[in-house]
Amino acid sequence: MFFRVYASLSLLFAAPGWASNTQGEAMLSSAPGPSPSSALLSTPNTCVALRQGRTCYSDITLSWQVANEERYCIRQSQATQVLHCWQQQQQGELVLEFASATAQGFELVHVTTGKVLASTEVRVQWVYTSGQKKRRWRLF
């Protein structure tokens, strides 16, 4: 826990403008001509479940930064469900309880224009596959 907090803080202070991605956080931008000054990070970017197909539970921190102070929202990509909005901000952070068996995408959206400025994805991985091992018992 301490290492995770330390690594997050060192990333914020070491990387001006969130330009580098040394700790493995997801830093992805939307495909059609994203603004280079927009960033959306998810920490951690991978949730690990014990078995394949099971729901993975984790606290996810979504951090964002843009060049202009305006109205922005973070929403889920698949359901376009708005999670939180900020007014007249250049950066923000949202901590949410992640619970999913599949990968989930998140987008930073400009409220006035509806344009997606940046996006990120939290992947779900597992330790064990769900394949049943055949155990055959023999008495002789």
Secondary structure, 3 states (H helix, E strand, C coil): CHHHHHHHHHHHHHCHHHCCCCCCCEEECCCCCCCCCCEEEEECCEEEEEECCCCEEEEEEEEEEEEEEEEEEEEECCCCCEEEEEEEEEEEEEEEEEEECCCEEEEEEECCCCCEEEEEEEEEEEEECCCCCCCCCCCC
